[in-house]
Amino acid sequence: MTAYFSTLLGPEGGWFVATLIAILLIAFPVMLAVAIVIYFDRKIWAAMALRRGPNVVGPFGILQSFADGIKVFLQETIIPSSANKGLFLLAPIITFTVALIAWAVIPFGPEMVLADINVGLLYILAASSLGVYGVIIAGWSSNSKYPFYSALRAAAQMVSYEVSIGFVLISVVLWAGSFHLGTIIDAQKGLYGFLNGFGFNPLLFPMWVVFLISAMAETARAPFDLTEAESELVAGYQTEYSSMAFALFWLGEYANVLLMCALNAVLFWGGWLPPVDWAPLYAVPGLVWLILKILVFFFIFSWVKATVPRYRYDQLMRLGWKIFLPLSLLWVFLVSGFLMLTRYGVQA
């Protein structure tokens, strides 16, 4: 595509137009997917509570998310008189933008990636950690007690679980020998001769469990949604927001949830590879396998939210600092020691 536009617009213009089209080809489907998975999320909760869920707007209620979007778009944007107007409006933009930029390095298939960089995993870790700034700015700029309290909770929660996620990723990097996401996926091929995925590895499976739970805490999903504990905080850091500013927070949250589902698939379950290393399964496009895995993990996220009661805040912190952090750190030593003995041998 870059070569085609370069013949029309020159090297720099061709690169710019081709890159812009590639960005839109990722951003628009992600935003559309967010609207769709919100519908599925509500349907899953309803089914588990023996309710109907959305069933009025459109066939089977499938247009409910778009109706909600139109509703918030047409609402009046209210800014509290004592709020810092500039930062108040900037916070949801930061949250939504940061949720999208991490998708730039997610490989949807062999050579199907916007930015194929060697340190893609580090890029995702850095980009996802920026999301806390939108939450903190929203809480502080609202100049309201409960949103500010929620923002402090969010900062402590996200920092706590990013530490354990970092050590989990070190175990994956050690085994794959690279920060490149495509190389990590290739390293998962042919485990035991017929399986694809680090999740089938007994030494890395516990780290997947830690990563899955930490991802729920990182995205503030139930049972870790202490930043939006309505019984304690009214509604959390977005209490003072309305209209599209309010909607951007929710869109950013679901984009982050989908990102964590994609990372679960890419880092532990083979990404675009089929679950079994069997030639006929490779006839299915890699993008289809990746989307199916993302949907499976999204179902798990919804399942947990519908069935597990909310943690207390001290339980949340204890799980992150006293259980996951020591466990993931220990696993780094176990994985590195195992690899030294089996892959590299004992050096004299």
TASULBEL-V829045 format. One record per residue. PHI is phi in radians with two decimals (* if undefined). PSI is psi in whole degrees, -180 to 180 (* if undefined). OMEGA is omega in radians with two decimals (* if undefined). Layout:
# TASULBEL-V829045
phi={PHI & PHI}
psi={PSI & PSI}
omega={OMEGA & OMEGA}
This chain:
# TASULBEL-V829045
phi={* & -1.09 & -1.11 & -1.12 & -1.24 & -1.15 & -1.20 & -1.65 & -2.06 & 1.57 & -1.03 & -1.23 & -1.13 & -1.11 & -1.10 & -1.12 & -1.15 & -1.13 & -1.16 & -1.08 & -1.11 & -1.11 & -1.09 & -1.15 & -1.17 & -1.67 & -1.16 & -1.12 & -1.07 & -1.14 & -1.15 & -1.16 & -1.10 & -1.06 & -1.10 & -1.24 & -1.26 & -1.08 & -1.08 & -1.10 & -1.01 & -1.19 & -1.18 & -1.14 & -1.02 & -1.10 & -1.09 & -1.33 & -1.78 & 1.02 & -2.10 & -1.52 & 1.32 & -1.03 & -2.64 & -1.94 & -1.45 & 1.42 & -1.05 & 1.03 & 1.33 & -1.20 & -1.66 & -1.06 & -1.08 & -1.26 & -1.14 & -1.10 & -1.11 & -1.10 & -1.09 & -1.23 & -1.18 & -1.55 & -1.27 & -1.35 & -1.47 & -1.87 & -1.99 & -0.98 & -1.10 & -1.65 & -1.40 & -1.44 & -1.01 & -1.06 & -1.19 & -1.04 & -1.43 & -1.29 & -1.00 & -1.14 & -1.15 & -1.07 & -1.03 & -1.24 & -1.14 & -1.09 & -1.16 & -1.59 & -1.18 & -1.17 & -1.21 & -1.08 & -1.91 & -1.29 & -1.44 & -1.57 & 3.05 & -1.00 & 1.11 & -1.87 & -2.62 & -1.22 & -2.15 & -1.56 & -1.73 & -1.23 & -1.98 & -1.03 & -1.18 & -1.16 & -1.07 & -1.13 & -1.08 & -1.22 & -1.17 & -1.17 & -1.27 & -1.30 & -1.05 & -1.14 & -1.14 & -1.06 & -1.20 & -1.11 & -1.11 & -1.09 & -1.17 & -1.28 & -1.22 & -1.19 & 0.96 & -2.35 & -1.10 & -1.24 & -1.02 & -1.16 & -1.09 & -1.11 & -1.11 & -1.12 & -1.05 & -1.08 & -1.07 & -1.12 & -1.17 & -1.21 & -1.13 & -1.06 & -1.51 & -1.17 & -1.11 & -1.17 & -1.07 & -1.05 & -1.22 & -1.08 & -1.15 & -1.08 & -1.06 & -1.15 & -1.12 & -1.04 & -1.24 & -1.44 & 1.32 & -2.84 & -1.62 & -1.36 & -1.13 & -1.11 & -1.16 & -1.08 & -1.15 & -1.08 & -1.20 & -1.56 & -1.42 & 1.31 & -1.15 & 1.02 & 1.56 & -2.54 & -1.98 & -2.08 & 2.44 & -1.13 & -1.11 & -1.45 & -1.47 & -1.03 & -1.38 & -1.82 & -1.02 & -1.04 & -1.22 & -1.15 & -1.07 & -1.09 & -1.14 & -1.09 & -1.19 & -1.13 & -1.12 & -1.13 & -1.22 & -1.12 & -1.63 & 1.02 & -1.53 & -1.02 & -1.54 & -1.93 & -1.50 & -1.24 & -1.29 & -2.25 & -1.25 & -1.03 & -1.22 & -1.97 & -2.13 & 1.24 & -2.73 & 1.68 & -1.17 & -1.71 & -0.98 & -1.48 & -1.65 & -2.57 & 0.97 & -1.19 & -1.07 & -1.16 & -1.13 & -1.10 & -1.10 & -1.23 & -1.09 & -1.11 & -1.10 & -1.24 & -1.12 & -1.18 & -1.09 & -1.10 & -1.09 & -1.16 & -1.12 & -1.13 & -1.16 & -1.00 & -1.19 & -1.26 & -1.47 & -2.20 & -2.22 & 1.51 & 0.98 & -1.38 & -1.35 & -1.19 & -1.12 & -2.05 & -1.40 & -2.23 & -0.89 & -1.03 & -1.22 & -1.31 & -1.22 & -1.34 & -0.99 & -1.03 & -1.06 & -1.14 & -1.06 & -1.11 & -1.12 & -1.07 & -1.16 & -1.05 & -1.13 & -1.09 & -1.22 & -1.14 & -1.07 & -1.11 & -1.01 & -1.19 & -1.04 & -1.12 & -1.11 & -1.41 & -2.14 & -1.78 & -1.21 & -1.18 & -1.26 & -1.34 & -1.15 & -1.19 & -1.18 & -1.07 & -1.17 & -1.12 & -1.07 & -1.24 & -1.56 & -1.74 & -2.06 & -1.19 & -1.11 & -1.08 & -1.14 & -1.18 & -1.16 & -1.06 & -1.19 & -1.08 & -1.16 & -1.13 & -1.15 & -1.14 & -1.13 & -1.09 & -1.17 & -1.11 & -1.35 & -1.74 & -1.64 & -1.89 & 1.37 & -1.48 & -1.51 & -1.25}
psi={-41 & -41 & -39 & -49 & -26 & -33 & -24 & -38 & 0 & 168 & -49 & -45 & -40 & -43 & -42 & -48 & -42 & -41 & -41 & -43 & -41 & -39 & -45 & -34 & -20 & -45 & -45 & -48 & -35 & -44 & -38 & -40 & -36 & -45 & -38 & -44 & -25 & -41 & -48 & -38 & -48 & -34 & -40 & -46 & -44 & -44 & -39 & -19 & 10 & 45 & 174 & -35 & -166 & 125 & 15 & -49 & 106 & 171 & 125 & 18 & 18 & -18 & 8 & -42 & -38 & -34 & -41 & -38 & -43 & -39 & -48 & -29 & -33 & -7 & 159 & 136 & 115 & 126 & 122 & 142 & -29 & 3 & 158 & 103 & -47 & -52 & -33 & -41 & -26 & -33 & -52 & -30 & -43 & -47 & -46 & -41 & -45 & -34 & -25 & -34 & -26 & -23 & -11 & -27 & 4 & 121 & 121 & -6 & 176 & 118 & 20 & 75 & 143 & -51 & 101 & 76 & 154 & -22 & 43 & -37 & -40 & -36 & -45 & -42 & -41 & -43 & -43 & -30 & -18 & -18 & -28 & -25 & -40 & -40 & -46 & -44 & -39 & -45 & -41 & -44 & -21 & -21 & 44 & 146 & -52 & -43 & -38 & -40 & -42 & -39 & -40 & -41 & -45 & -43 & -48 & -41 & -46 & -40 & -42 & -45 & -19 & -31 & -49 & -36 & -40 & -44 & -34 & -43 & -31 & -41 & -42 & -43 & -41 & -43 & -41 & -25 & 22 & 154 & -4 & 124 & -36 & -41 & -38 & -41 & -43 & -34 & -16 & -1 & 135 & 32 & 130 & 16 & -14 & -2 & 149 & 115 & 132 & -21 & -23 & -7 & 120 & -27 & -25 & -14 & -44 & -33 & -31 & -40 & -45 & -42 & -42 & -47 & -41 & -34 & -38 & -40 & -38 & -36 & 6 & 37 & 153 & 143 & 20 & 23 & 53 & -18 & -14 & 34 & 96 & -35 & -16 & -33 & 16 & -68 & 8 & -161 & -18 & 17 & -42 & 2 & 155 & 173 & -142 & -28 & -40 & -42 & -34 & -34 & -44 & -39 & -42 & -39 & -46 & -33 & -38 & -38 & -45 & -37 & -44 & -34 & -41 & -40 & -37 & -45 & -43 & -42 & -28 & -20 & 30 & -1 & -120 & -5 & 148 & 158 & -27 & 135 & 74 & 126 & -46 & -28 & -22 & -8 & -23 & 130 & 144 & -33 & -37 & -44 & -43 & -43 & -41 & -42 & -41 & -43 & -38 & -45 & -33 & -37 & -40 & -43 & -46 & -39 & -46 & -43 & -33 & -16 & -24 & 127 & 157 & 140 & 156 & 159 & -37 & -32 & -39 & -48 & -39 & -41 & -42 & -47 & -34 & -14 & -61 & -42 & -52 & -38 & -46 & -36 & -42 & -39 & -29 & -43 & -41 & -46 & -45 & -40 & -42 & -43 & -37 & -37 & -36 & -38 & -40 & -17 & 167 & 123 & 135 & *}
omega={3.12 & -3.14 & -3.12 & -3.11 & 3.11 & 3.10 & -3.12 & -3.00 & -3.06 & -3.05 & -3.08 & 3.11 & 3.11 & 3.12 & -3.10 & -3.11 & -3.13 & 3.12 & 3.12 & 3.12 & 3.13 & 3.10 & -3.14 & 3.12 & 3.07 & -3.03 & -3.10 & 3.08 & 3.11 & 3.13 & 3.08 & 3.12 & 3.11 & 3.13 & -3.11 & -3.07 & 3.02 & 3.07 & 3.14 & 3.12 & -3.12 & 3.10 & 3.13 & 3.10 & -3.11 & -3.13 & -3.12 & 3.07 & -3.13 & 3.06 & -3.13 & -3.06 & 3.14 & -3.12 & -3.05 & -3.03 & -3.11 & 3.12 & -3.13 & 3.12 & -3.02 & -3.14 & -3.08 & -3.14 & -3.14 & 3.06 & 3.08 & 3.11 & 3.10 & -3.12 & -3.11 & 3.13 & -3.10 & 3.12 & 3.09 & 3.07 & -3.09 & 3.10 & 3.13 & -3.07 & -3.11 & -3.10 & 3.00 & -2.93 & -3.09 & -3.13 & 3.14 & 3.14 & -3.12 & -3.03 & 3.13 & 3.10 & 3.11 & -3.11 & -3.10 & -3.11 & -3.14 & 3.13 & -3.12 & -3.00 & -3.13 & -3.13 & -3.09 & -3.07 & 3.12 & 3.12 & 3.14 & 3.13 & 3.08 & -3.14 & 3.06 & -3.11 & -3.11 & -3.13 & -3.09 & -3.07 & -3.07 & -3.09 & -3.09 & -3.12 & 3.09 & 3.10 & -3.14 & 3.13 & 3.13 & -3.10 & -3.11 & -3.14 & 3.13 & -3.09 & -3.11 & -3.12 & 3.10 & -3.13 & -3.13 & 3.14 & 3.13 & -3.12 & -3.09 & -3.05 & 3.12 & -3.14 & -3.13 & -2.99 & -3.02 & 3.03 & 3.13 & 3.09 & 3.10 & 3.13 & 3.09 & 3.08 & -3.10 & -3.14 & -3.14 & -3.10 & -3.07 & 3.10 & -3.10 & -3.06 & 3.03 & 3.13 & 3.14 & 3.07 & 3.12 & 3.13 & 3.06 & -3.14 & 3.08 & 3.10 & 3.12 & -3.13 & 3.11 & -3.09 & -3.12 & -3.14 & -3.10 & 2.99 & -3.10 & -3.03 & 3.09 & 3.10 & 3.10 & 3.11 & 3.13 & -3.14 & -3.13 & -3.07 & 2.99 & 3.07 & -3.06 & 3.09 & -3.08 & -3.13 & 3.09 & 3.08 & 3.06 & 3.14 & 3.10 & 3.13 & -3.10 & -3.12 & -3.11 & 3.13 & 3.09 & 3.12 & 3.05 & 3.12 & 3.11 & -3.13 & -3.13 & -3.14 & 3.12 & 3.10 & 3.08 & 3.11 & -3.13 & 3.14 & 3.11 & 3.05 & 3.08 & 0.14 & -3.09 & -3.08 & -3.14 & 3.09 & -3.13 & -3.13 & -2.99 & -3.10 & -3.11 & -2.95 & -3.05 & 3.02 & 3.08 & -3.01 & -3.12 & -3.08 & -3.04 & -3.05 & 3.10 & 3.05 & -3.04 & 3.09 & 3.08 & -3.11 & -3.12 & 3.08 & -3.12 & 3.08 & 3.10 & 3.13 & -3.12 & 3.04 & 3.08 & 3.10 & 3.10 & 3.10 & 3.13 & 3.05 & 3.11 & 3.13 & 3.04 & -3.14 & -3.06 & -3.01 & -3.01 & -3.02 & 2.92 & 3.08 & -3.11 & -3.14 & 3.01 & -3.09 & -3.14 & -3.12 & -3.10 & -2.96 & -3.12 & -3.12 & 3.14 & 3.05 & 3.06 & -3.12 & -3.13 & 3.12 & 3.14 & 3.12 & -3.12 & -3.14 & 3.11 & 3.13 & 3.10 & 3.14 & 3.10 & -3.13 & 3.08 & 3.07 & 3.11 & 3.10 & -3.12 & 3.13 & -3.14 & -3.12 & -3.09 & -2.98 & -3.02 & 3.13 & -3.08 & 3.07 & 2.85 & -3.06 & 3.12 & 3.06 & 3.11 & -3.14 & -3.14 & 3.12 & -3.11 & -3.00 & -3.03 & -3.13 & -3.05 & -3.12 & 3.09 & -3.11 & -3.13 & 3.10 & 3.08 & -3.10 & 3.05 & 3.10 & -3.14 & -3.12 & -3.13 & 3.10 & 3.12 & -3.14 & 3.11 & -3.11 & -3.01 & -3.03 & -3.05 & -3.12 & 3.13 & -3.14 & 3.13 & *}
